[in-house]
Amino acid sequence: MAYRDGLPQVEGKGKSMVARRLEHLDGIRGLAAFAVFVCHFIQVFLPHVYYLDQTGGHGLWEDEFATSPFNIIVNGNFAVCLFFVLSGYVLSHRFLASGDIEGLRRLAAKRYLRLALPVLAAVLLAWAILAMDGYSYGEIKPITRSGMTDAYATFIPFWGAVGDGAIGAFFNGSWRLDPVLWTMQTELYGSFLVFGMLALFGGMGWRWPVYAAAIAIFYNSYYLAFILGVVLADYQLQASDRDAPLLMTLLAVALGIAFGSYPYYGAEHGLWSIMPDIGSAHKPVFYHILGAALLIQAANHFSRVRQALKHPLCRFLGRISYSLYLIHFPLVCSISAGLALLFFPHMNYSMAITLAFLISVPLVIALATLFTEWVDQPAIRLADAFATRLMPRSHQREPALDQAPQQMPQAQKIAPLPLQAEPT
């Protein structure tokens, strides 16, 4: 079994227990990436769903949708929190299963390159569309009444785009051509928070109090999601393979949906109005993270949900999820916006945006698939080669990064481990 960014990549018919238990996470990641794409499409064309008290709707039931738990389907921030919890989970799973400190070091060594190379390519794609005057968002914004800033109103020099993609998105919050890259700094820093915590405390029997302390320290930031991901991974490795009681699973799903659908605007409506403040935490972020953790926990311990998430379509979306996340925003503001601008004079608003969406979906997915093959997969191989050259594998009998960790007896997993695992 091969590992990619800590997550087992299953090939062939011989699947280990670890592989089978984690396949469904790719499905979650794929669905989350698609939800972010739909979120930004709706932010462009039906902005009243997100800016409930700031823009007028188009008479398409935006109010009703925005103030119901169904908004979780297009709640982009919740989907991002799913990514962050999953990162904490998969980046820690292998070390917690095997105690492979060498694998943890190599994973840390390649992390920046693994994230940055596709980001740079995505920014250059966005720049190329800008250089060809391919964006129509500025033209449709008065029609759709979107509140999003036009990221493409000002031309950015080529080397400025290179700087944003290689450095700015990760270290100084510069994501001028691809606003979804605001997550990259958090993803990189959160990854190293996980690596550091595992290296220092992951092999100790009293690591659970460390988890509790980390939760208390980071409860008011997105880094809470990474900590909860580590906690879920550690718990899953110690839990039995039997499904959790149905009542507990249903409760986790209900709470996960309630928390995950917390809106940025209009939270005084509906069930969210009774949710308490948690110290100084930003309520939408805190509840989105909590909802993401609850739904992942429910999926981990309910076999029917895991099986559904292993559907080939979900796993395909999981394979292209990072590419889909990185390139969808420029494509929505160019392809989708251009299609809508073409359709508006010939049909009513709802029909125009529906047709634009139906055409955009296969085009965006096809381009994300090509990006995966031509950029993301080569970037993974290059990052692996860099880590291998920087930190050659020892000749000790430790599992290499591209091998499955040996299955440890249950008692050994619960005992203290020896002094290890990926926008999205």
NORVEN-V675711 format. One record per backbone hydrogen bond with DSSP energy under -1.0 kcal/mol. NH is the residue of the N-H (numbers start at 1). CO is the residue of the C=O. E is the energy in kcal/mol with one decimal. If there is no record, write none. Layout:
# NORVEN-V675711
nh->NH co->CO e->E
nh->NH co->CO e->E
This chain:
# NORVEN-V675711
nh->2 co->9 e->-1.3
nh->4 co->7 e->-2.3
nh->7 co->4 e->-1.9
nh->9 co->2 e->-3.9
nh->15 co->13 e->-1.3
nh->20 co->16 e->-2.4
nh->21 co->17 e->-2.1
nh->22 co->19 e->-1.0
nh->23 co->19 e->-1.3
nh->25 co->22 e->-1.6
nh->26 co->23 e->-1.2
nh->28 co->24 e->-1.9
nh->29 co->25 e->-2.5
nh->30 co->26 e->-2.4
nh->31 co->27 e->-2.3
nh->32 co->28 e->-2.3
nh->33 co->29 e->-2.2
nh->34 co->30 e->-2.1
nh->35 co->31 e->-2.1
nh->36 co->32 e->-1.9
nh->37 co->33 e->-1.9
nh->38 co->34 e->-2.5
nh->39 co->35 e->-2.6
nh->40 co->36 e->-2.2
nh->41 co->37 e->-1.9
nh->42 co->38 e->-2.5
nh->43 co->39 e->-2.4
nh->44 co->40 e->-1.5
nh->45 co->41 e->-2.2
nh->46 co->42 e->-3.3
nh->49 co->46 e->-2.0
nh->50 co->47 e->-1.6
nh->51 co->47 e->-2.5
nh->54 co->51 e->-1.7
nh->55 co->51 e->-1.6
nh->65 co->61 e->-2.2
nh->66 co->62 e->-2.9
nh->67 co->63 e->-1.8
nh->68 co->65 e->-1.5
nh->71 co->68 e->-2.0
nh->72 co->69 e->-1.8
nh->73 co->70 e->-2.0
nh->74 co->71 e->-1.1
nh->76 co->74 e->-1.3
nh->79 co->75 e->-1.9
nh->80 co->76 e->-2.2
nh->81 co->77 e->-2.0
nh->82 co->78 e->-1.9
nh->83 co->79 e->-1.9
nh->84 co->80 e->-2.2
nh->85 co->81 e->-2.5
nh->86 co->82 e->-2.7
nh->87 co->83 e->-2.4
nh->88 co->84 e->-2.2
nh->89 co->85 e->-2.1
nh->90 co->86 e->-3.1
nh->91 co->87 e->-2.5
nh->93 co->89 e->-1.6
nh->96 co->92 e->-2.5
nh->97 co->93 e->-1.7
nh->98 co->94 e->-2.2
nh->99 co->95 e->-3.3
nh->101 co->99 e->-1.5
nh->104 co->100 e->-1.6
nh->105 co->101 e->-2.2
nh->106 co->102 e->-2.3
nh->107 co->103 e->-2.2
nh->108 co->104 e->-2.1
nh->109 co->105 e->-2.3
nh->110 co->106 e->-1.6
nh->114 co->110 e->-2.6
nh->115 co->111 e->-2.0
nh->116 co->112 e->-3.4
nh->117 co->113 e->-2.1
nh->119 co->115 e->-1.3
nh->120 co->116 e->-2.9
nh->121 co->117 e->-1.9
nh->122 co->118 e->-2.5
nh->123 co->119 e->-2.5
nh->124 co->120 e->-2.3
nh->125 co->121 e->-2.0
nh->126 co->122 e->-2.3
nh->127 co->123 e->-2.4
nh->128 co->124 e->-2.3
nh->129 co->125 e->-2.1
nh->130 co->126 e->-1.9
nh->131 co->127 e->-3.0
nh->132 co->128 e->-1.5
nh->133 co->130 e->-1.8
nh->134 co->129 e->-3.0
nh->136 co->333 e->-2.0
nh->137 co->333 e->-1.1
nh->140 co->136 e->-1.8
nh->141 co->137 e->-1.8
nh->144 co->140 e->-2.9
nh->145 co->141 e->-2.2
nh->151 co->149 e->-1.1
nh->153 co->150 e->-1.3
nh->161 co->157 e->-1.9
nh->162 co->158 e->-2.3
nh->163 co->159 e->-2.2
nh->164 co->160 e->-2.2
nh->165 co->161 e->-2.5
nh->166 co->162 e->-2.5
nh->167 co->163 e->-2.2
nh->168 co->163 e->-3.1
nh->169 co->164 e->-3.0
nh->170 co->167 e->-1.2
nh->171 co->167 e->-2.3
nh->172 co->168 e->-1.7
nh->174 co->168 e->-1.7
nh->181 co->178 e->-2.6
nh->182 co->179 e->-1.5
nh->183 co->180 e->-1.4
nh->184 co->181 e->-1.5
nh->187 co->183 e->-2.8
nh->188 co->184 e->-2.7
nh->189 co->185 e->-2.7
nh->190 co->186 e->-2.9
nh->191 co->187 e->-1.9
nh->192 co->188 e->-1.8
nh->193 co->189 e->-1.8
nh->194 co->190 e->-2.0
nh->195 co->191 e->-2.4
nh->196 co->192 e->-2.5
nh->197 co->193 e->-2.3
nh->198 co->194 e->-2.5
nh->199 co->195 e->-2.6
nh->200 co->196 e->-2.1
nh->201 co->197 e->-2.7
nh->202 co->198 e->-1.7
nh->204 co->201 e->-1.9
nh->207 co->204 e->-1.3
nh->211 co->207 e->-2.3
nh->212 co->208 e->-2.3
nh->213 co->209 e->-2.3
nh->214 co->210 e->-2.6
nh->215 co->211 e->-2.5
nh->216 co->212 e->-2.0
nh->217 co->213 e->-2.0
nh->218 co->214 e->-2.6
nh->221 co->218 e->-1.6
nh->224 co->221 e->-1.5
nh->225 co->222 e->-1.5
nh->227 co->223 e->-1.8
nh->228 co->224 e->-2.5
nh->229 co->225 e->-1.9
nh->230 co->226 e->-1.9
nh->231 co->227 e->-2.2
nh->232 co->228 e->-2.6
nh->233 co->229 e->-2.1
nh->234 co->230 e->-2.6
nh->235 co->231 e->-2.6
nh->236 co->232 e->-2.6
nh->237 co->233 e->-2.0
nh->239 co->235 e->-1.5
nh->244 co->301 e->-2.7
nh->249 co->245 e->-2.2
nh->250 co->246 e->-2.8
nh->251 co->247 e->-2.1
nh->252 co->248 e->-2.4
nh->253 co->249 e->-2.5
nh->254 co->250 e->-2.7
nh->255 co->251 e->-2.6
nh->256 co->252 e->-2.5
nh->257 co->253 e->-2.6
nh->258 co->254 e->-2.3
nh->259 co->255 e->-3.0
nh->260 co->256 e->-2.9
nh->261 co->257 e->-1.6
nh->262 co->259 e->-1.6
nh->269 co->266 e->-1.8
nh->273 co->270 e->-1.3
nh->274 co->271 e->-1.3
nh->275 co->272 e->-1.6
nh->281 co->278 e->-2.3
nh->286 co->282 e->-2.7
nh->287 co->283 e->-2.7
nh->288 co->284 e->-2.3
nh->289 co->285 e->-2.4
nh->290 co->286 e->-2.3
nh->291 co->287 e->-2.7
nh->292 co->288 e->-2.5
nh->293 co->289 e->-2.5
nh->294 co->290 e->-2.2
nh->295 co->291 e->-2.3
nh->296 co->292 e->-2.3
nh->297 co->293 e->-2.3
nh->298 co->294 e->-2.4
nh->299 co->295 e->-2.3
nh->300 co->296 e->-2.4
nh->301 co->297 e->-1.2
nh->302 co->299 e->-1.1
nh->306 co->302 e->-2.1
nh->307 co->303 e->-2.5
nh->308 co->304 e->-2.0
nh->309 co->305 e->-2.2
nh->311 co->308 e->-1.5
nh->315 co->311 e->-2.4
nh->316 co->312 e->-2.3
nh->317 co->313 e->-2.4
nh->318 co->314 e->-2.1
nh->319 co->315 e->-2.0
nh->320 co->316 e->-1.7
nh->324 co->320 e->-3.1
nh->325 co->321 e->-2.6
nh->326 co->322 e->-2.2
nh->327 co->323 e->-2.2
nh->328 co->324 e->-1.5
nh->331 co->327 e->-1.3
nh->332 co->328 e->-2.6
nh->333 co->329 e->-2.1
nh->335 co->331 e->-1.4
nh->336 co->331 e->-1.6
nh->337 co->332 e->-1.8
nh->338 co->334 e->-2.3
nh->339 co->335 e->-2.5
nh->340 co->336 e->-2.4
nh->341 co->337 e->-2.4
nh->342 co->338 e->-1.6
nh->343 co->339 e->-1.9
nh->344 co->340 e->-2.7
nh->346 co->343 e->-2.1
nh->352 co->348 e->-2.3
nh->353 co->349 e->-2.4
nh->354 co->350 e->-1.9
nh->355 co->351 e->-2.4
nh->356 co->352 e->-2.2
nh->357 co->353 e->-2.2
nh->358 co->354 e->-2.5
nh->359 co->355 e->-1.8
nh->360 co->356 e->-2.2
nh->361 co->357 e->-2.5
nh->363 co->359 e->-1.2
nh->364 co->360 e->-3.2
nh->365 co->361 e->-2.5
nh->366 co->362 e->-2.4
nh->367 co->363 e->-2.3
nh->368 co->364 e->-2.4
nh->369 co->365 e->-2.1
nh->370 co->366 e->-2.2
nh->371 co->367 e->-2.6
nh->372 co->368 e->-2.1
nh->373 co->369 e->-2.1
nh->374 co->370 e->-2.8
nh->375 co->371 e->-2.3
nh->376 co->371 e->-2.1
nh->377 co->372 e->-3.0
nh->379 co->375 e->-2.2
nh->380 co->376 e->-2.1
nh->381 co->377 e->-2.1
nh->382 co->378 e->-2.6
nh->383 co->379 e->-2.5
nh->384 co->380 e->-2.4
nh->385 co->381 e->-2.5
nh->386 co->382 e->-2.4
nh->387 co->383 e->-2.4
nh->388 co->384 e->-2.5
nh->389 co->385 e->-2.3
nh->390 co->386 e->-2.6
nh->391 co->387 e->-2.8
nh->398 co->396 e->-1.3
nh->403 co->400 e->-1.8
nh->413 co->409 e->-1.8
nh->414 co->410 e->-1.6
nh->415 co->411 e->-1.6
